[in-house]
Amino acid sequence: MPYEFRLPDIGEGVAEGEIVRWFVKEGDEIREDAPLVSVLTDKANVEIPSPKAGRVLRLHAQVGEKVKVGGLLVTIEPVGGSAPAGAPIPAPSPPSPAPSATATAAPPATPDREVPPMPAPTSPAAAPTGPVLASPYLRRLAAERGIDLRTIRGSGPGGRLVEADLSTPPAPGGPAIPSDRSNHPPASPASPGGPPPPAPTIAVPAASGGSPEETLQRIPIRGLRRVIADHMAESVHKAAHFTYVEEVDVSELVRLRERMAKHVEKQGVRLSYLPFLIKGVVAGLRAHPRLNATVDDARNELVLHPSYHIGIATAGPDGLIVPVIHHAEGRSLLQLARDIQDLGDRGRAGKLTRAELTGGTFTITSLGALGGVLATPILNYPEVGILGVHRIFRRPVYRPDGTIGPADLMNLSVSLDHRLIDGIEGAQFLATVKGYLEDPHQLFAEMA
């Protein structure tokens, strides 16, 4: 009997997901636990494995289409259970390129992807029969704890497993969760795991003279790009942006970072200016807590957060992402440098989890050496503040003692939601941050 597989509960608060990539096409054979589809939620790609071994009868959603949790994804005709370990699987042939299939390839499968569903055990005394009803988050959590979900009876609706069930000792005799996933065939350029087809083009008559026709390229706005577009539009339409700018003399910070970098980099970590900026921002937010806040539109409230979860805007392979350093107030400069390097590397590889991309209370955005002179950042809504960091220039300055000498100067621009934050409050916040960066030794007193 054909098995209808529906989009599972991917994580708390997720109501729908966008189909980014199918790893199979209709008619393909698939092994249980093999990659089936990649779904985008909150800027994080979630790879969902096949719950059954069999033949794919029908794909019920196209790339770029959004599917609600519980919505039908695929119909599979089972073929007598899972294929034996190590048994070859026919390589799926490449899907027909859709007219809008560009820029949708998800990153390759990663070791920390969700733990796939497992078949029910053969012993009725060891666990309940039927499929394991659990979200990918719980499956990963169970794998980290060495728990076989097939040995646990779910206490949620319809027998669904909840996190509290993982504290219950598993029944003895249950089979172990296999950890070797090396038998999955690698993606090749001729398979659905290969590069996406080129963007479709359309020939149109030339406007005037020259060539009789010119070729236009049309790039679909989908996947992460569509998430970014929707998020930016929401921020601009809901928040009343204003931007305040300060010039900061970071000469002492430049010298301090150069001295500290020699020691930090011996541990394999690059020390940029961002850890110092994060510490300065946390100090500023402590002094002005209304900026470490988010807007609850449903309740018409400004929510002040006791912890400091700092987002770092990062260029990813498909667009801008904002990984979050949670509880930045408790991190040392070395730990922050490690966090920034790790999140940046995994962000560019498309390997960040949903938890690492959500929950921010304030954002810092910087283009590093390309930071320019000035920008007006758009809020990472529903946050009420974002700091733009710009390039450091060495210029002559007039000093209070009447002399002229070189100084390392940098502009900082803070964009705030003027509905909730007054201009004077934003100026005071940036003045506090400026004070810590111009005398960075204060940061160590702040950490004490």
N, C-alpha and C positions, 0 to 999 in steps of 0.2 A: 504494500500500500504506500503511495507517495507520501513523503514527509514534508510538511510545510514548516519552514524555519522562519521565525519572526525576529525582528531586531530586539536583542535582549536589553535589560537594564544596564547601561554602560557605566553609570556612576550617579552619585547623589546629585539631584538637580538637573540631570540631562533628560530632556523631553523628546529630542529628535536628533538625528545625525544626517549628515550629507554624504552620499556615496561618492567616494573619491576614486576608488579603483576596484575593479573586479579581478580576481586572480584566476577565474575560470570563465568559460562561456557555455552556453546551452549545448548539451551533448557530451561534455567532458566527463571523464571519470575522476572522482576525488576520493581521497582517503580521509577517514575520520581524523580530525585534528590538523589537517592540512590547511594552509591559509585560504580563506574563502573571499573575504571582502575587507577593504579598508574604509573606515567611516570617520568623518571629521566632526568633532564636537569641541567647542570652546578652544579652537586653535590646536587641538591635540588630535593626531591621527591614532585611531584605535583599530588594530588588526583583529578581525574576528575569525576564528577557525571554524571549520565545518563540524557540525555536531554528529554527522553520520558519514559512513562510507557509502558510495553509490554513484549514480549517474545524475548529472544536473539536468533536470527536465525544463525548468524555466527560471529566468531571472526576472523578478517582479519590479525592479527599480533600475533606472539608468544612471550612469555617471553624471553627477551634478544634481541629481534629484534628492530632495530631503524626505526622510522616512521617520515617522513617529515611532517611539518605543512601543513595541508590540505590533508594528506594521509588518506586513509580509515581505520577506526579502527574497527567498529562493525556495523552489520545490525540488526535492531530491528523491530519486527512486532508490531505496536501499538495495544493496546487493549482498545480503547475507552477513551483515556485520562488518567489523573493521578488517581491513587487509592485514595479513601477517606482517610483523615487523620486518623491515628490509625488503619487502616485496616491491617490485618496480611498479610505478604508476605511469600510465601513458602521459607524455608531456602535453599539456594543453596547447592547442594551436592559438595563434594570436587572434584577438577579437577584431572584427571589422572596425576600422577607425571611424568613430562618430565625427560629425562635422564640427563638434566642439570638444575635442579630446585633448587640447593642449593644456600644459601647466597643471595637470591634475595628478601626475604620478606621485604616489605617497612614498615616503622613505622605505627602504627595505626592512624586512622583518628584523626585530632586535631581540636580544636575549631577555629583555625585561618586559616583553609583551605579555598580554593577559594569558593566564593559564587556561587552556581549552577545556570544554566539557569532557567528562569521562563517562564511559559506559557503566551501566549498573552492574554491581558484583553478582557473581553467580550464586553466592551463598545467601539465602534469605535471612539468616540469622545475623549476618554481619551488617547489613544496612537495608534501608527501604529500596524497593525496586523502582524502576522508571528513571527518567533523565534527572540529572542533578540541576536543580533550579538555583542558580547563583550568579551574581553579577561578576564581570571580569575583575573588579576590584577585590572581591572576596576570594576569587580563584587565585589571584596573585598573592594575597595575604596568606592563604592556606599553604601555598607552595613555599613561601618564605618560612613558615612555621613547621613545615614538614607534615602537614595534615592532609589526609586523603578525604576529600569531600564525600566520596561514595560511602564512607563509614559513618556519616552524620545524618541524623534525621532533622530536617528543617522545621523551625518553629514559626516561620512566617506564613502568610496567606498561601494556601494551596501547596504547602510543604516547601516554600521557598526558604533558602538559607539566609540568615541574617548574621551580622558580625558577632552577636552574642553567642551564636551556636558554636563558634570556633573555640570558645573556652571550655566546651564540653569534651571530655576525653573521648577519642575515637574508639569505635568498637574494634576488638582484636580480630586479627585474621584478614583484614581488608587488604586488597592488593595495593602495592606501592604506586605512586604517581610516576610515570616514566619521565625522565629528565632529558633523555637524548633525543634531540630534534634534528640530528644531522642527516636523517634519511630523507629530508625534504629535498627535492631536486632544486638546484640553484636556478635562478632566473637567467634566461639567455636573451640576446637581442631579438630572437624570433618568438619569444614567449610573452604572455601578458605581464611578466615581471620585468620586461625590458623597457627601453626608453619609450616615451609616448610618441605617437605619430606627429608629424609636423602640423603646424596650425593651418587650417583651411584658408585658401585664398580665393579671391573673386576678381574676375577681370571686368573692368568697367571702361567705357569710352573715355578717352583723354579729354580734359576740359578744353584745351585749345592747342592746336599745332603739335609739332613733335611726333612722338610715337602714337600710332592709332589707338593704342590701349595701354593702360597701366594696371599693375597688379596691386590690389590692396590686401593686407593681411588682417584677419579678424581674430582676435584673441578672446575666448570666452572668459567672463568674469565669474569664476566659480572657485570652490574649495576655499583655501585660506584667503585668497584675494577677495572673495565675496564677504567672508567674515570680517576682514579689515574694513572693507567699504561700508558694510552695515554699521560697524562699531563707530567709525569716524562720523558717519552721518548722524547717528544717534547722539553722539557727544556734541556736535555742532548745533543740532536742533534743540537739544534740551538745556545745555549749560550756556550761561552768559559769560563767554571768555573775556578775560583781560590779562595783559601781560605786563610785568614790571621787570626792569633790567637794572643790574648793578655791574660796575666794573670792579674787579677784585685784583689786588696785588698779591700774586701767589709766589713771589720770589723765594720766600722762606720755605714754602711747601715744595717748590722745585728742588731746593737743596736737600731738604729732609728726605724726600722720596728717593733721590739719587743715592743717598747714604744707606737707606734701609733696603733698597733693591738689591744691593750686593749680597746681603745676608739672606734675604727671602728667596732670591733666585737660586741659591745653593740647594734649596729644597725642591727645585723643579717647578716653582710657581713664579709667574710674571707679576710684578707689582706695578700696576698702573695707578693713575690718580683716582680711579673710581672708589677704591676702599676708603680713601680719605674723604671723598665727597659724600659717601654714604654715612660715614661717622658725623660729618658736619651737618648733613640733612637730619639725621636722627636727633642731634643736639638742638637743631632749630625746631623740630617738631615737638620735642619735649617742652620747649619754651612756649610754643604756640600750638597747643593740641588740637585746635579746631581744623588745622590743615591735615592732620593725620586722620582723615574721615572719609566716609562714603555717603552717598545720598540714597535714602530709601524712598523712592517716588511713590510707592504704593501707600505708605503711611505718612508721607510728607514730613520726613524726619531727617536730620543730620546725625549720622551714627559715628560717634567718636570711638576710636579703637585704642585699647590700652597697650597693644604690642605694635611693633613697627615692621611691616612687611613691605619691603622696598622692591618695586619692579624695576628691571633694567631693560630698556628697549634695545632689542638686538635684531640685526638683519639675519633672517632665516633664508633657506633656499627658495621659498615661495612667497616671501614677504616679511614684513615686520612682525616680530613676536615680542612678548614681554614676560620673560621668566621672572619669578619672584623669589627673593631671598627672605624667607620667613624668619621672624624674630632677629632682625639684623642688629638690634640693640645688644644682644648677647654674643655677638661674633667679634673676634679679634681682627686686626688688620690682615693677618696672615690667613685666617679662616675666610674672611670676605674675599681676599684675592683668589683663594682656591675655589670658592663658590662661583665667582664671576667667570673664572676660566672653565670650570666644569660645565656650568649652565650654557655658556657661550658655545663651547665645542659641541655639546649634545643638541643645542638648539639649531646650529647650522647643519647637523646631521639628521634633524627631524626626530630626535629620540626623547624629547621631553614628555613627561606625563601631564595629565590634566591638572593634577594637584600643584605641579610646579609652574603652571601658567595662570593660576587663579589665586584669589585671596589677597591681592595687593591692596595697600592703603595709601601709597604715594609712589610716584614713578620718576625715575631719572632717565633722560634721553641724551645721548652724546654721540657725535660722529668722530670722536677722537681727533686725529690730526686734520681731518676734513671738517672740523666743527664750525668753520666759518666765523663770521663776526657776530651775527645775531639771527635768532629764529624765534617764532612764536608757536611753541608746541601746542598740539591739541590734547585736551584732557583725556586720560584713560578712564572714561566714564564707567562706573559712578564715582570714581575718586574725584576730589575737589582740587587737587594740586598736582603739577608736574614741573620738574626743573629741567631746563635746557642748559647743557654745558657746551661751551664754545672754545675755540682754539686759543692756545696760549701764544701771545706775541711778546717779543722783547722790544721794548721801546724806551726812549729817554723820558724821564719824568722830572718834574720840578719838586724838590724835597722841601720840607718845612724849614730846614736850616739854610735855605737859599741856594743850595747846590743843585746841579742837574746830573743825573746818573741813570744807568740802565735799570729796568725793572721788568719782571715777567708779569704781564697783565692778561686777564681773562674776563670775558663777559659771562654772566649767569643771567638767564631769563626764566622767571617763574610765571607760568600761566595758572590762573585760578578761576573758580566758578564765582562770578561776581554776585550771583543771587544769594550766596551764603557767606562769602568772604569779602570783607571790605578792603579797599585799597591800602589803608594804613596797616591792616593786619598782615597783608602780603609783603609790604615794604619792611615791616619789623621782622618778619620771618627771614627774609633774604639778608637783612642786615646782621642777624644772628649767625647765619651760615657764613657770611662774609668774614665776620670776626674770627670764627674758628679756622677758616682757611688761611687768613692772613697771619694768624699766630697758631700754627697747627699743633704746637706742643700742648695747647689747651685740650686737644682731643684725648690725650693720654690721661689728663686729669678727669675728663668726662667719663672715661672708661673705668676709672678707679672706683 
